Amino acid sequence: SRLPVLVGDDAPADRNDVIAMLPIAPKLAEQVAAAVPVVGRRWNIEFKNGVSVALPEDDATGAWHRLAAIEKNHRILERRVTLVDLRLPDRVYLRLPPELMPKPPKQGRKENPV
């Protein structure tokens, strides 16, 4: 019951690597609901609170360490985000839920002052 669910028929051959990676950060691992393969090359980790984490194809373990540090320092998984994208080694992208996304400016006619 403590093992995450591996989802999908096209799970990468390195599924044992992702299973071995999770316990590196035990506080994160206990919150994992599933590991989902993406195009048979990389993994998304789904957390019980609904947050998804996109791991890179190369060095998923390094990204997992980065997530552990980010979580320790910023509690990112407790914030209102839907996706933490760690696919680039020098950036972290966050996706907010739709209700928190900025609204586009209204398109309308601008009138010139006289």
SULGI-V788416 format. One line per field, one symbol per residue. phi: phi as a letter, one per 20 degrees, with the letter a starting at -180 (. if undefined). psi: psi as a letter, one per 30 degrees, with the letter a starting at -180 (. if undefined). A space follows every 10 residues. Layout:
BEGIN
phi: ???
psi: ???
END
This chain:
BEGIN
phi: .eefeedofe ggfegfffff fgfgcgffgf efebddfclm cbcdddefen fdceeffdmf ffffffffff ffeclffeee cdbdddfdfd bcdddefgfd ffefffebee eefe
psi: ffklkkkkfh klfgeeeeef eefeieeeef fkelkkkjgg flkkkklfgf kkkjllekhe eeeeeeeeee eeffheffli lfkjjgfkfg lkkkklleff kkklkkklkk kkk.
END
